[in-house]
Amino acid sequence: MSSHPPAGTPVRPPMEPASGVRRIKLAPHQTAARVTGADDLFVIAHLGVPRVDPAPWSLTIDGLVQRALTLTLADLKARPKTTIEAVHECCGSPMEPKTPTRRVANLTWGGVDLAALLDEAGIAPGARFLWSYGLDGGAFAGTPCDWYLKDLPLERLAAGGALLAYELNGAPLPAEHGFPLRLVVPGYYGTNSVKWLWRLQLTDRRAEGLFASQLYNDAADPEEIAAGQPERRPVWAIAPESIIVAPAPDAVLARGEAVEIWGWAWSFRGVARVEVSSDGGASFREATLEPRRGWQWQRFSLSWQPERRGETLLAARAFDGNGAAQPLDGARNAVHTVRVEVR
């Protein structure tokens, strides 16, 4: 199967700006709201921001399907609307994959259920991956690419929640977040939720290209390679992670006075347990954790009464349903720490 764009490939819309955009709105201690405001959502656009005219725009679904589809925005909005609330996390710089960035939000998306739409097209035998094309293109880190292209294993559809979204927090998508249509894959890092979507192609193999097969692929551990796993694996599912919202960094606390340590935790499989340390990771106590609700983040809290004056380091680590935990360091989901002072 060819990975070349089909007949009728769109002309790229104006890019404003025509180079990378990186705007981080909130630090972890500023994410107190359960649902993040659209104006507070981080903006990461490696190649710039396409300014799309919705009138001539359409979405093509082709490849290993029984019926290729071409759909306008009105066609999509005429179908049943699905709304989900989900964590949305940037996995960090592809050039520094082990550096935590903690760019995360919890948002409400509205759009068309992806699995239902692919059922409408009819998934042909042999299809295993979905390739998603965005209208953005250009060069990143000195390497050119025609379109922002990512792939997704079709087996992910079984977990539910994947959308073709045209709304963010009840309003039309802003240009910088993918107007008129973007993919939303809850539980997967944001790089997989392609913005400015114009084509979905079903195939029997993974995509090749800058953002699919070169960047956003982690080196496997030697033990995994010895067990027959690939040497590199795509950055898809979100690993267990947590952030401390309060106390804020450099907060001054009163000795002997109870304080609530609280924050958010999330992962693809949900979070089963969160532990909090008030001594820099030397020891941990289990926090109270709210149950998982769909793809939302989960609030945790622990009451702490500091007894020693001076600086101390707070830390939190999350465990998913399979027992996987945040590592202390050396990974994009490394344990989050907050330094406070007790007087």
N, C-alpha and C positions, 0 to 999 in steps of 0.2 A: 504494500500500500504506500502511495506517495504521501509525503508530509508537506508537499507544496500546496499553497493556498488554491482553492477551487476557482473556477470561472466566476467572475463577478466579485473578485477580491476588492474590498473598498480602497479608495484613496485615503491615505492617512490624513486625519483632520489636523487643523493647526495645533501646534504644541505650545502652550503658554503656561509655564516656561518650557523651553525646549531642552532642558537639562535636568539633572536630578534634583529632587526636592526632599528635604528632611526637616520636619518640624515636630519637635517633641513637646507636647503641651503640658503633661503632668508627670511629676515625680511620684514614686510609690506612695508617699505620705499624703499626697493630694487626691488620691483615688477613693475618697470616703463614700461617694455616691454609689448605690448599688448599680444603677444604670448610668453609664458615662454619657455626658452631653455630647452631641455631635460636634459642637465647636471645640470640645476638649480632646477629641480623638486625634491621636498622632497621625502625621502625614508622611508616608514613605513612598516616593515615586522615583525609581531608579533612572528612568529615561525621560522624565518630564510628565506634563499633564495634557492629554488630548482634550480639546474643546469640541465636543461632538454635537452636531445638529441632529436632533432626534427624528426629524421628518424623513430623511432618506435612509436613516440607520435601520439595519435588520440583523437578526441572528440566524446563522446557518448551522444546522445540525446534520452532519453527514458522516461518511466513513462506513463502518460496519453496522449499518442500520437497514431496516427493511423499507423505510420510507424517509428519504431526506426531507427536512423541513426548512422553510425560510419564514421567520416570524418577525413581525414588526412589534414595537413597544405596545401598541394597542392590542395586538393579538395576545401578547403575554398577559396584559392586564385584564383581558377578558376571561382568562382561566381562573380557577379557584385560587384565592390568595392564602398564603401560609405566612404566619408570623412566628418568629422564634427569638428568644433571648439567649445570647451566647457570648462567651469569652472570645475576644479577638486579640491575638498576640503576635507581635513581630518577633521572629526568631533571632534577630540581631544581624549584624553585618555578615554577609557571606565571606568576607575577607578575614574575619576574626570569629570563626564559628564557636569558639570556646569562651567567648567573653559575654557575660550576662549584660543585657541592656534594660530588661524589665519594662519594655514598652507594651502596656497591656490595657485593655478596656473591656467593659461588659456592655453590650449593645443590643438593641432590638432591631431586627431585620424583617422586612416584608417583601414577598415576591412569590415566585412559582416554585413548587416542589420539583427538584431536579429529577428524582427517580420517576415521578409521574410523567414528566415531559419526555424522558428517554423511553419509557414504556409506550408512549404515544408514537414515538419514532420507530420503536421496535428494535431492540438490541439483537443484532445478528449473532449466530454462533461464532465463537472464536474471539469475540470482543472481550478484552481484558482491561483496557485503559481508556480513559477519557482525556484527550488533549484539549486544552483551553487556550484560546488565542485572544490577547488584548490588542487594542488599537495603538498602544504605545510602542515605539521603536526608536532605535538610535544606537548609541554606544555606551557601554558601561565598563569601567576599568580598562579602557583601550580596546575592547572587543565589540564589534558591531553586531547587531541583531535586527532582523526585519520586523519581528513582532515579539512581544513578551509572550512566551509560550511555557506552559507548565503541564504536567500530567498528573493523573489521579487514578488510583486503582479502582475499578468498578466495584470491587468487593466492599469498598467504603460505604456504598449506598445502603447496605443492609443496616448500618447503625442509625440511619435516618438523619433528618435535619438539614441536609444539603439543599441550598436554595439558589435560584437565579434571582438576585435581589434588585429591586428598583426603588426600595425605600430604606431609609436609615432613621430610626427613632420616629417613625410615623410621617416623615417628610421625604420628598424626592431626594435621591442620592445627590450630594454635591459633586461638582466636577472633579474635585481632588480625591474623591472617594469612589469614583468609577462610573459616574453618569454616562449613559442612561441605564446600564445594566452591569452587574458584576456577579461573579461566583462567590458564594459564601459556603465554606466547608467547616462547620463547627467541629472543634476538637483537633483541627489541623492548623499548623502555623499559618499566619496571614499571607505569606508568600504564595501559598497555594490558592488563595481566593482571588483569582484574576480579575482585575478591574478593566473597565472599558471593553467589555466582552463583545466579540463579533462572530466567533466561530467555536463550535464544539465538534470535535472529530473523534469518533470511536475507532480504536485500533487494537491490534493484537500484541502490541509491544510498547515499551517505554519510549518517550520522546527523546530526541537528541537536540541539543542546543545549549546556549549559554546558561539560562536559568533553570533548565530541567536536568541536564546531565553533567554540566561542568560545575556550576555553583550550587549551593544548597544540597550538597551530598556529603555526609559525614564518613570518615574513615572508620571501618569496623575494628573492633578489638581483635587482638591476635587469637583469642579463644574462639571468637565467632568465625573467623576465617578458617581456623583449623577444623571447625565443625561443618564446613562447607558453605558458609554464608558468603555473599559477595563482599569484595574488599571495600566497597563504598555503598552506602545506603541513603536513599532520599530522605530529606527532612520533611516528613509528613506529620505524624501524630505528635501532639504536644506532650512533652514529658511532665511529670509532676512538678509543680512549682507553687510557691507561696510568697507573698510580700507582707511586710508589716506596715500598716497604715498609721497606727499610733502605739506608743509615743512617736513623735516626729524626731528626725535626727537632731541631735544637740539639745533635746529637751532637758530642762532642769526639773528634777523630781525631788520630792520631800522624803527624807529618810523616815521609815516607819509608816508612811501613808500609802494605802492601797492604790494601785493604778491598774487599769485594764490594758493589757497588751492584746491588740487585735489586728486582723488583716483579712486577706482573701487568699484562697487556695483553689487550684484547678488542675485538670489534666484531661487527656483524651478519655481515659477510663474512669474519670471521677476520682475524688480524693476520699480515702477511707480513714485517714488519721493525720493530724498535724501535731507536731511537738514543738515546744518553745523553750529556748534557753535564755537565762538571764545572767550567764557567766561566760559568755563568749564561746559557747559550744562544748564546755567541759561536761555539762550535764543537761538533760532535757526533761521536760514534763509534758504530759499529754494535755492538749488544749481541748476545750469544748468546740465541737464542729457541727455546723448545721448540715442536714442531709442534702444530698445532691438533688437539684431540680433541673432536669434536662441538661442543657449545655451551659448553664450559668456558673459563675464562680461561687464558691462556698465560703461563708464567713466563719472564722475561728476566733476564739478569745481565751485569755487566761488571766486570772487575777494574780497580781504580784505585789508583794510588800517589801520594798528594798530595805535592807538592814545595814548595808555598808556604804559609807560615803565614798565619793570619788567616781571616776568614769567606769562605765561598764558597757559591755556589748550584748545587745539583744539579738537573738537569731530565731528563725522559724524554718522548719523543714516539713514538707508534705510527703505522704506515702499514698500511692495509688492502690487500686483494688487488687493488683497482683503483687503488692509488697515493694515495688520499686520506689526508691526514695531520692530526694534531692541530694546530690553530692555536696560536700563541703566547699569544693572549689574545682576549677578546671573544666567547667561545662557551662553551656548557655543557661541552664537552670540551676546554677549553683546557689547555695543557701544565701538568703538575703539577711544582712545584718544592719543594725541601727545602733549607733553610739549615743548614749545618754549620760547625764551627770546626776549623781545623787548628792544632795546637800542636807 
